[in-house]
Structure formats: structure tokens, C-alpha cells
Amino acid sequence: MILALVLFLTSAGIWRQSRWFLLWALLLVTPAWLFMAKVYKERELELRFGEAYRDYWSKTPFLLPRRPRQGAPAEPGAPPDQAP
């Protein structure tokens, strides 16, 4: 959601052709959202969900999604990989 917000604000600044809006979005809003998500939200989720959240956090990237590794064991209940 943070990545979508950053991309939306960047595209709005480009569409409006406003350098000031782009600078505001990229230099003030983006670091503030990242700080809030990393410091506040992660701490609150860890307190709320405990070990389950720590397991999820260790397997999930922070901002950019990534492809699953080849040969990695499937999640429980996930369909098996289709080998070419």
C-alpha cells in the first residue's frame, strides 16, 4: 500500500507538472510513511499478534514483492508447482 501511495503521488506530480509537488511527495511524504510503517506499525502488529506476526515478517519483504524461489517448499494448502 505504501508503494502504491508513493507511485500515485509521483504520477499525480508528473500529471500536474509540478516540481514542488514531486519534491514534497518524494522528500517529505515518502520517508514519513516508511518511518511510520517500519517503526510504529510493525511494533504494534508484533505486540498484537506476537509469534505469528514474527513468522510472517521473516518471510515477507518490506516494500517490494519478490518471486518465490525455485524449489522452495510450498505453503501449506498451496497448489503444487507446475514444472515446465
N, C-alpha and C positions, 0 to 999 in steps of 0.2 A: 504494500500500500504506500509505503514511503517512496519507493522508486516510481510508482505511478504518479504521485503528487509532484515529485521533482520534474518528471518528464512533462506533466501537464503545465506546470508553471513556466518551464523553459519554452514549451511550444506557444503558450499564451504571450510570452515576451517577444518571441520571434514574430508571431502573427501581428501583434500590436506595433512591432518595430520600435520597441522601447529598450534602449540600453540600460536605463535606470531600473526598469522592472526586472530585467535579466540579472543585473548585479544584485539587486535586493533578493531575488529568489535564490540565486546560487551562493551568495556570500553570507546571507543572514538566515533565511528560512531553512535551507537545507541543513546546515550544521546544527541549528536548533532542534529540528525534527530528529536528526540522527542522535544527538545527545539525549533527547528525551526518551527515544526508543531504547537506546543502549543502557542508559543508567536507570531511568525511572521504571519503564515498563518491564524490562527483564527482571529487575529486583522484585517488583510487585507480583509478577507471574510465578517467580520462584517461591515466594512466600505463600502464594495462594495454592499452588499445585505441587510443590515440593519435588520429590524424586522423579515423578512422571515428567515434569517440565524439564528437569536437568537432562533426562534421557533424550527428550525431543530436541532440546537445544544443542546437544552434542552431535546430532545427526542432520541438523538443518542449517543451511548457510544464512548469514545475517541479512544481506541485501540482495545479492544476485543469485538467482537459481542456478543450479548446475545439473548436468546429466548424471544419471546413476552410472556407477562404474560397471564395466562389463564383467560378468561373472560374480557380481555381488549377490549375496543371498537376498531373496525376495522378502518383502514384508509379509507378516502373517496375513493370510487371506487374499494376497495379491495373486493375479493370474501368473502362471509361469512364463518366462521369457520365450519368445518365438525366435529360435535360431534360424539364420538365413540358410 
